[in-house]
Amino acid sequence: MVHSPNRVRLPQIAMSAVTAVSIIGLTACAPSSSEGSSEQQDSSQVEQLTVDVLERYDFDESSFTQGLEVAPDGTLYVATGQEGESRIYRSTIEGEELASQDLDREFFGEGITQVDDHLWQLTWQNEVAIKRDADTLDEIDRVNYDGDGWGICHRDDGGEVIFSDGSDQLRRIDPDTFAERERFTVTMDEQPIEGLNELECVGDDIYANIFMTTDIVRINADTGAVEALIDASPLQNNATPDPNHVLNGIAYLPNTSGAGQEFLLSGKRWPDLYRVKFVPQ
């Protein structure tokens, strides 16, 4: 994720079927080996999608958004970053705040996901995951993990949490203990895709935005193969000019399915929250 002015920044890259592949080698977080396997896929088989904006909502432009999640009841969870400023809050989609908790000042907040009646929240380089009550957001527990924490999502059908660290690998995590089970590589056109960032799990799919671009990839959760490349560049970025104020935040809207699936998309210090569908280009 674009975490702070101190994080290595990637150049903006033109949107195309090979955008994600061109990320290779530009980030420095890749683990040295993969314990899982991945299925290679020709990019010609990758769907080319874009965003159809259905509605726009006002969003808190002070939020350095690192994680976005919609609860089953339709309320919104937002996790923000920056040391000394990180917090997590719950609000209505219209922006009425219902609960909020600050992180310890030394923590840089990252992605979040809901697992039943609790949430997991990552920290960037603190190697700490915080378990929270899904209603009050009160802290329940802390656990440690190795390396960076970037994005996270709960794959209910698979009984696992998926975890990104900015590399070309995703981790499978136990949703209760947060113990790591294995890692697998994400590929497109027989090439690993680095810069995997904010995540959202929907059934057997994992959606990941690519660090410092307006590309989102849809990944087969079992094989690691990219099955769709989504160009989100039509979204208006109305944040104050800053290379860190980029697209970040993907949340699936419950009770939408199939061709009618809808998502919320936003970004770091964006004043806008967009309700969208992913449609063919």
N, C-alpha and C positions, 0 to 999 in steps of 0.2 A: 504494500500500500504506500501511498505517498504520505509519509508519516510526519516529517518535519523538514525544515530547511537543511538539516544535516544529513538527510538520507540522500543517497545517490539518485539523481533524477534521470529519467529516460527521455529521449526526444519524442515529440509527437510524431506518429507514424500514419501515413495515409491509410484509409480504410480499404481493405481488399481481402480476398480469400487467403492471402499469404501474410497478412499483417501479424497474426499471432506467431507464425514461424519466424518472422524477422526479429522477434524479441530475443531469440536464442543468444546466450552469451552476454546479454547486456546487464543482467542482475547478478549479484554475487552471493546469493544465498543457497545455491543448489547443493543438496547433500551429495556425497561422492558415490553412492550406490543405491540401487533400488532392490527392495526385498520382494516386491510384487511384480507381476507381469502385465504387459499392455498389448493391445491388439493394434497393429498398424492399419492406417486407413488412408486411402488416396484422397487428396483434397478435392478432386473432382466430384466425390460422393458427399462432400460436406455441404449441407444446406446453406444458402446465402440469404440471411434474413436482415430485417431492419426493424425500427420501432414505429408503431402507430400510436400517437399520443391521444388518449381518450379524455383525460382531464388533468388539470394542473391545480395543486394546492399550495398555499403559503407554507414555507418551511423556515425553521429557525436558522437564520444565516450566520449565527455565531457557532453553530455545531460543526466541528471538524469531523465529519461523519466517517466512522470506521466500520460500523456495523448497523444493519437495518433488518428488522424482523417484524412480521405481522402475526399477532397472536390469533388463536382460533376465534376469539370474540371480536376480532377486527381492530383491536387497539394496536398501536405502533410502539415498538421498542427501538431506541436509537442509542448507539454507543459512540462516544467521541474520544478523540485523541489529544495529544500534546501534554507534556509533563506539567503538572500543576493545574491543568485545566480539564483533565479527563473526567468524564462522568457517564452514567447511563440513566436514561429516563424513559418513562412510558407516557404516551399521550394518545389522544384521539387523532384520527387522520387529519382533522381540521386544525390541530395544533394545541388543543387544551391539555396542559400538562397534568398528569394524574399521580405520578410518583417520580422521585429522582434520588440518586445516590452519587456522591463524589468518590473517585478513587483516591488512594493514597497519593500524595503529591509526587512521589518518585516514580509512579507508574504512568506508562503511556498506554492508554486504552486502545483495544483493537476489536476484532469481530466478536459477535454474540450469536447464540442460538438457544432456542427453547427446547427442553426435553421434559415433557410432562409438566410437572408443577415447579420446575426450576429452570434457570438459565445458566449457561456457561459463558464467561467473558474472558477473552484472551488479553494478554499484555504483550507489547512489542518485543523488547529485549530483556524483560524482567524474568522471563521463563516461569511465569505464574498464571494459572487459570483460576478464576474466581467463580465459585458456585453461588447463585443467588436465588432467593425466593422470587417466583415469577410475578407475584402480585405486589409485594412491598419493595422488591429489589434489595432487601436486606441480605448481607453476606451470610452464607451458611458454612462455607468451607473454602480452603485453598489447596491446590495441588500444584506440583512442579512438572515441567516438561523440558525437553532439550531444544535449544535453538530459538529462532524467531517465532513469534505467533502473529499471523496476519488475518486470515479469514477462517470461518467455521460455520458448519451447517449440520443439522440433524437429519439423517436419513432414516426415517421411521421404519420403512419397509425392510431396510437392511439391518436394523438394530445396531446402528453405529453413528458416530459423529465423524465428519470429514473435516480435515484441518489443513490449511495451507500455510507455507512459510516463505512465499515469494519465489520459490524455485519452480522446477518442472515436475515436482513430485507432490502428491497429496498423501496424507496419513489417514489411516483408519484407526479410530479411537473408541475405546469402550465408553458408552454414554453415561455410565454410572460412576466408574472409578477413574476415568480419563487415562487409563493405561493404553499405550500405543500397541496396536496389533500388527500392523504392517504398513509399508509405503508402496505406492505404485506411481508410475510415470505417465504423464498426460502427453499424447502425441497427436500430430496431424501431418499427413504426407510423410510419414516415417521419420518425423523430426520431433524432438521434445519441445514443449511449449513452456517457456519460463515466464516469470512475472505473474503467476496465478495469485489472485488477490482475494477480494471479498467474494464469499461463496453463498449460494442458495441451493438447497436440495429440494427436488420435486420428484417424488417417485424414484425411478431409476436414473434420473438425470441430475447432474451437478452443473449449475451455472456459475461461471467465474469471470469477473472482469479482469482484463489484462492491464497490468501496472502502467500507468501514465498514458493510456490510450482510451479511446471511446469504443473499443472492441469488447464484446462479451462472447465467451465460448460456451456451448452446451456439450457436456462431457458425459459419455456413458459411464455410469458409476461402477460397473462391473469390470469393464475392459480398459478404461482410461482413454478411449478413442474419442476425439473431437467429432461430433456429429453435426454441429451447426456453428456458424460464425455470424454473430449479430452485430451489425453496424449501428451503434447508438449515437452517431454524430449528429443526427437531426435534432437531438435535444439541445435546447438553448442553455448555455452555461452563462448565467447572469451573475455569478459571483464576482467579487472585486478581483481585479487582475492580479494573479499570483500563480506561478507554475505549479504550486501545490494544490490549487483549488480545482481538482479534476473529478470526473465521474467516479463515484464510489458509493455503493449501497444498492443491493438488489434484494427485494422482498417479494415473495410469492403471495398473492391474495387468495386465501382459503376459499373453497367453494366455487372456484373457477377451474375448468378442466378442458382437456382436449384443445380444439382450435379456439376455444373461448378463454384459455388461460390468460390471466392478467397479472401484472407485476407493478411494483412501485420502484422507481429509480430516482436517485438523487446524487449529490456529490458533496465534497468538502466545502463547507461554508456557502453552499448553494441556497438561495432564497426560495427555491422551487422544488417541489416534490411532484413527480410525474406518474400518472397511472397510464400504463401502456400495454399493448399487445405486441408480440413478436410476429411479424408477417413477412412473406416472401418479398425480396427486393423487386 
